[in-house]
Structure formats: structure tokens, C-alpha cells
């Protein structure tokens, strides 16, 4: 279905045309009439399927711009996703009077207070900063018509359940709740059961949360040869952009020092950087001014980097994190490749990942599982 068939306001349609959004993604097509009708929704979809746009467009449509109060509340787990979400809504709402704003930790709260007091229609926030602003009496949820819980599984993984439940308890009047998630474990199901009322359940996801357009490669290495094999791979692959994941900040820093000796356009990102620096790196990576981004898992969920061709796991991820890292490539059906460097201690974790995700592994060199 095309956006031009939705009878959208000209202000929204012209912005979509400028963004070259012509056809709805599968999840947008299925969820749009449900959200616009005001029904609760529990939606699962692969990473990069257009979940943000799925709720952004009807959210903007339903705002009463004359009422300068918060009518749409979007709760996300990370600062980066918060910024990205607001950027996308802002682009779609550009020709409308709808005010969109992000509130997250690590940024001057006084600026956020001033903006919210001036008037915000759609607020995108991380749970911690949102609760702070609620306690300060700055955020009033009395006019909220719709609450969106995005990356709900990640909200729970990061220990935000209590905070989310508190926020929802403060929206006491009738309202719509939308829950979006890449996975649906028991905790996520419980959250959905507790906060949604007679929801529509939609799943456009297979048992794995990994786009089918991604190929999965593995290299069995010993610690002494790891760096050499890694640099050789980078030197021979046609890489558009890549994220190289490490499990610790120290390893991110160390690998950054190594890579700077061999490659240009290399940067790193982890939670130890201040918010201004992290935002700058995300912006430069999105505009292709950075080719190689070394990252901890702070960059592993939700961020829409559309030009990534390769994901490299320098450190093999924890169970459940593999799909989230891999999903940075292969966005919106594009082809992508994941390389994981496997050491002896990773074998048991690898077996479990292969069992859970059902991916087809391609081995560069020996296959330790068959040996």
C-alpha cells in the first residue's frame, strides 16, 4: 500500500514524499488502521522493519495542536534511541504545528524543563529522566492520549520495569497503549498483559529477530592470531560501513588504538563518553563520515544506521544479544554480513545461539563444533 492511498493530511504526505517514503512497510500497513482507531496494540517485528514510523504517523495525526500539552508519550530504553525517535517524528511532522521533544539523562535538565514548559505535544523520553521531571512537577500526563513502549524487551533487560510501571500508573485516565518489541519473552508478555487492554496482537517476526537478508560468518581463532585475522578480513572485504562490537569499554578503547594504525575514518562509542560526544559520533556515522565504528552494546539496539553492510563481533555476545547486534545490518531487507570471532571459551555460547536463532553458519576456516 502507498502512503498516498491513506488520505493523509497534505502536511504529512508532503513530508513523507520529501523523505522518499512511498510505500508502507508490512508492519506499518498492518498497524496503521489499528493505531489510528485508538486500539491497544502489541506488535512484534524484525529490527529495521519500520516500527518507529508505524506509530509516528498516526501519533502526529491525532495531536490537537491547539492544546500545548503532552498528548503522545513514547518511552524508550536509551538516549540514542530517544534522539533517533524524535528526529524521525520531527521530519514527518515538519510541516505541521506539532511540537516533538526528547528528554533523557546526561543532558542539561534546565533546558528540557524550559522546552516542556513552553509546550510539547509528543514527548519521547527515557524512564529515569521522565520520572525525575514528573517528581519535579514539570511533566503533566493528564492529557496523554497514547503511550508507546518501544523496544519493550530492552526496557525490561535494562531493569526499567519498575519505572515503566510507575509511569503508566500515573496515566490514570483512559488512553491507548502501544507496545513494540523485537522479542517476546515471559517478562515482556507479563508487561503486555498488565498494561494493555484487549490489545490487537500482531507478529511479523520469525522465531529469530534477525533479518533473513543477513549472512552469518564465523572464524575460529586463538587469542594470539585474533588481531591478524581481524585486520586481514577488514582489508579484503568490501565494507560500506561496519560496527565492530566489544563486550567491555576497555576493549573498545584498546581496539580503537589498534585500528587507528591501519585505517582511516575510525571512531568508537560506549557509555563512558559524554552525551555530546556520543550524539556527535552517531550523527557522523549516520552521514557516512565514519566508516568503522567500534562499540559496546550501547549501540546494539534500535539505532537505524541504514548504510551498514557488515557487523563484526570482536567479542562474542551474551545469549540474546547476538540478534540485536546482527540486526544493525540488513535494515529494511538490505543484504548484510555478520562475522563473529570465536575462541575456545565461546563454543558453548555459540551452540546456544545457533540453537535459538536457527541461523545457517558459514565458517571461515575450521569448524570447532564438528571437531
Secondary structure, 3 states (H helix, E strand, C coil): CEHHHCCCCHHHHHHHHHCCCCECCHHHHHHHHHHHCCCCEEEEECCCCCHHHHHHHHHHHHCCCCCCCCCEEEEECCHHHHHHHHHHHHHHCCCCCCCEEEECCCCCHHHHHHHHHHCCCEEEEEHHHHHHHHHCCCCCCCCCCEEEECCHHHHHHCCCHHHHHHHHHCCCCCCEEEEEECCCCHHHHHHHHHHCCCCEEEEECCCCCCCCCEEEEEEECCCCCHHHHHHHHHHHCCCCCEEEECCCHHHHHHHHHHHHCCCCCEEEECCCCCHHHHHHHHHHHHCCCCCEEEECHHHCCCCCCCCCCEEEECCCCCCCHHHHHHCCCCHHHCCEEEEEEECHHHHHHHHHHHHHHCCCEEECCCCCCCC
